[in-house]
């Protein structure tokens, strides 16, 4: 996985490594299920915030992160109850805002109608919405050696424009700040090479925050700082995911009815994907299987016929 030591060094300082993330679910006939995560790769890349590791109460953990090795492994296993959802993120800290994190809501649903049991996987890795926010970043993630010129200034533009737009200022005040901000972004930032923006990110960031903060009341400073951090973390996490590999698999009871899995092996379904698959659209994980009981159906039909026959005889004799 290509990771960033700090956001200001987005592309200039790389740590070349690849982290593999594997998620595996085994569903029991009664609808309960186990969830297992396996991560393999560089220690720093495994423990940073782009793909938070499952931990805490209820998880059985095995880790080699405390050892001295070239690559590391982290395994987490948990048994979940029937229809118990998995968290959309395994992050349990408080230094990163939830909207910035990788979000992957996953539900394994079970229903029992006596004649038929149904098992359904409904999951997704939510879009990072790159095409709506900073579309040039997509070119950098797809081909980091030949990104579109100006991607860094586009990110910069989004961070400051969005921070200002989300700050509840009076209309006239926001308009005046926007004029000065746009002048700076278009005349000073947009003319800089991406490498210069990356190399001087902290300095330029401070200058931009001064532009949008100085004209407004101090009561808004904390909110502006929080908004900028949320947006900065969001793009940093997206870029940090650029060379992570994902594998998701699920073993379902019964007969497979439908799925969008990439491949199947016996009762197990597999999906293979990367951040490229959820840059601008959700990556959907779906599957459904059913366990039917012909003997129960036959019994119900016979019982119904017996009831109808009994009713017919009763009415005829009454």
N, C-alpha and C positions, 0 to 999 in steps of 0.2 A: 504494500500500500504506500502510495506517495503521501507523506504527511508533511504538515507545516509546523515548524518549530514555533513561530509566532505568526499572527495574521499579517503583520507588516512585511514578512518575507514570503508571501504567498507562493511564489514560484521560484524565487532565487535560491532559497535554501531548501533542498529536498532531503528527506530520508527515504531511500528507495527500499521499500519492503511491501509485502502483500499480506494482508490479514484475511483469513478465511473464517466466515461465520456460518455455522450450520445449526439449523433449528429442526428438531425432530419431535413429532407428536405421535403417540401410540394411544389409540382410542380403544377402551375396553367394551365388550358387548353391553355392559350395563350403563354406558355413557360417560363414566369417569375416564380420565385420561392423564397421561404423563407428558410433560414438556421437558425436553433436554436441549440445552445450548452448548455448542462446542466452538471455541475460538482458538485459532492457531496463528502465530506470527510474532512480530516484534513486541516486546514488553510495553514500550511506551504507546504503541499503536493500539494494543489491546486495552489499555487502561485509560485512554483519553475519552472524551465525551461524545465522539461522533457515533459510536455504537456502544451505549452503556451496557455493562455486564450485569446479568441477574445476580442479585445478592440479597442477603437479609433473611428474615424469618421464613422458614419453610423450605429453603433451598439447600440441597445437598451439594456442596462445592468440592471440587478437586482442582488444584492449581499448581503449576510449576513456576509461578511468577517470582517466588522468593529464591529460586535457584539461579545459578550462573550458567547460562546457556545461550546459544545463538538464536534460538526461537523458543517460544513458550506456548503452553497450552492452558486453557481454562475451560472447565466443564461445570455446568450447573444443571441440576435435575430437581423437578418438583412434581408432586402428585396433586392433581386438581380434581375438585368435585364435579358432579354432573352440571353442565351448563355454566360453570364458573369461568368468567372471561379472564384473559390475560391482560396485563396492563399495556397501555399503548406505548409506554416507554419504561425501561428498567432503571432509569436514572432516579436516584433517591436523594440527591444533594439539593442545595438551594442557591447555587451560584450561577445557574443557567436557567433562563426562563423557559417554561414548557413549550411555547410556540416555536422556539429555536431548535428544539430537539428532533431527532429522527423519531417519527411516530408510526407505530405499526399495530393498530388495534386488531386483535385476532379473537374470534369466538368459535368454539366447538359446541355445536348445539345438538341436543338429543331429544327425541320425542318417541313416546311409546303409545301406540293406539291399539294395543293388544294383538290385532291382526298383523301389524307391521311396525317395525322399529326403524327410525330414520336417524342418520348421522350426517351432519352438515358442517363443513368448514367454511367460514366467512371471514376472510382476512384481507388486509391490504397494507402496503407500505405507502404512506401518504406522499403525494407529490411535494417536491421542494419548490414548485412554482417558478422555476428559473426563467421560463419563456416570458412570464408576466413581469418579472422583476429586473433581471439583468441577462437578457438572452445571449449576449456575447460570451457569457461564462460557459455556456454549453459547448462552444467550440474549443475552449481550453480543456474542459473535462474529457471530451471525446478525443482530442489530439493535443496533448499538453506541449508537444514540441512545436506546433504550428497554430497557436491560438490566434483569433482575430484581433488585430490591433485595436486598442481602445477599450478592451474588456475591463481593465482595472479602473479607468475613469468612469465607465458606466456603473460599476459597483459603487464607486465613491458618490456619484450623482444620486443613485438610489438611496444610499444610507442617509444622506443629509436631507434630501428632498422629502423622503418618507418620515424622517424624524420631525421635521418642521410641520408636515401636513397632519401628523397625529397629535401635535401639541395644541390644546384648546385655547388658541389666542383669538383676540378680536379680529374681525375680518380685515380692517384697515391695517392693523399692526402686522398680521401675518403677511399681507401683501407687500408691505414695505420691506420686511425681512427677506421675503422671497426674491425681490428684485436684486438685492445685494448678493444673496446666495447664488442666484443664477448667473450673475455677472462673474463671480469668482469661479464657479464651476466651469463655465463656458470659455472664459478668457484665460484663466490660470491653470485649471486642472486638465481640461480636455486637450490642451496643447502639449501636455507632458507625455513622454513615453511611459508605457506600462511599468517598465523596470524602475523608473525614477519614482513613480507613485508608490510602488511596493517598497522600495528602499527607504523612502521617507514617510512612510505611512503614519507613524505616530505624530510627527511634526505637522503634517498636513491635516490630520484629524483634529489636533488641538486648534489649528487655525480655523477650520470649518466650524467647530463647536463655538469658538469665540464669535464668529460672524452671526450665528443664529441665536446665541444666548445674550450677548451684550445689549441688544435693543429691547429685550423683554424683561418683565419683572422677575426677580430672583425666585419667586415662588414656583416658577416653571423649571428651574435648573435641574432639580432631582429627577423630574419626569423625563426631561430631554436626555439626561445621561442614561436613564434606564431604557428608554426607547432605542437609543443608538446602540447600546450594548446588546439588546435583544436582536436587533437587525444584523449587527456585526457577527455575533455568535452564529446566527442562522446561516450566513453565507460561508463562514469559516467551516462549519460542520459539513455543509454541502461539498465544499472543495476537499475537505479531509476524507470524504467518502470515495474519492475519485478512482481509487484502485482496490477497493474492498470487493471481495467476492462473496456472494451469498448463495446458500443452498437451503431450501426449505423442503421438508418431507413430512408426510403423514401416513400412518397405517390405519386403515378403516375396516371395521367389521362389515359383513354383509356383501351385497353385490353392488358394484359401482354403477351409479345412475348417470352422473355427469361430472365433468371436471375440466379445468383449463390448464392442467399440469403439463409440463414439458414432456415427461415420460413416466412410465409405470414399471414397477418390478413386483410381480405378484400382487399383494394387497397394499403396496406402498407407492405413493405418488410423489413425484419430485418436480421442483421448480428451481431453475438456475437463473440468477439475475445479478444486476449491479445497480449503482446509482443512476446509470444511464437510462435504466428502465423506469425510474420514477422521478426524473428531473422535472418534468412538466405535467405528468399525468400519474394518477395512482397506479401502483402495480397490484393487481388483484390476484388473490389466491382463493379459488373456489373449488369445492368438491362436495359430492353428495352420494351416499350409499344407503341401501335399504336391506333390511332383513325381514323377509316375509315368512309366514307360517301357514302353509297350505292346510295342515291338519286342523288348525284353529278355524280357518275359513270354512272348511268342510263341516266342522262341528257346528259353527254358527248357522250355516245354511240348513243343516238338518234340524237344529233347534227351532229355527224360524218356521220351517215346514211343519214341524210337530205342533207349534203354537197355532199356526193357521188351520191345520187339520182339527185340532182340538176346538178352536173357535167355531169352525164350520159345523162340527158335530153338536156342539152346545146350542148353537142357534137353530139347528135343524130339530133338535129334541125339545126346544123350549116353546 
